[in-house]
Amino acid sequence: MVNEDKELSNADYRQLFNVSQRTATRDLTGLVQTGWVRQIGVKRGTRYTVAQ
């Protein structure tokens, strides 16, 4: 999904996987909860990166 040291926004995820905003949010939240992805920021400025 995301290379190390790269960040991805919800919009980037939606475009990359051609999904709705709701699906992207659900997917990214799940990845954060499982520890695969780290969330950086909040609200509209939120970015995601591979957890280390």
C-alpha positions in Angstrom: 0.0 0.0 0.0 2.5 2.6 1.2 6.3 2.4 0.8 8.3 3.2 3.9 8.8 6.9 4.4 5.9 7.7 2.1 2.6 9.2 3.3 -0.8 8.7 1.9 -4.0 10.7 2.4 -7.6 9.4 2.3 -7.9 11.0 -1.1 -4.8 9.3 -2.3 -6.1 5.9 -1.1 -9.5 6.5 -2.8 -7.8 7.3 -6.1 -5.4 4.5 -5.9 -8.0 1.8 -5.1 -11.0 3.5 -6.7 -13.2 3.3 -3.6 -15.6 5.7 -1.9 -14.7 8.0 0.9 -16.5 5.9 3.4 -14.7 2.7 2.3 -11.3 4.4 2.3 -12.0 5.7 5.8 -13.1 2.3 7.0 -10.1 0.5 5.4 -7.5 3.0 6.8 -9.1 3.0 10.2 -8.9 -0.8 10.2 -5.2 -0.7 9.2 -4.5 1.7 12.0 -6.3 -0.4 14.6 -4.3 -3.5 13.5 -1.0 -1.7 13.7 -0.1 -2.0 10.1 -0.4 1.7 9.4 0.3 4.8 11.6 -2.0 7.8 11.5 -0.4 11.2 11.4 -2.5 14.3 12.1 -6.3 14.7 12.4 -9.3 15.7 10.3 -8.5 17.0 6.8 -4.8 16.9 7.4 -4.6 13.2 8.3 -1.9 11.2 6.5 -1.0 7.6 6.8 2.3 5.8 6.7 3.6 2.2 7.3 3.9 1.6 11.0 7.5 0.8 12.2 
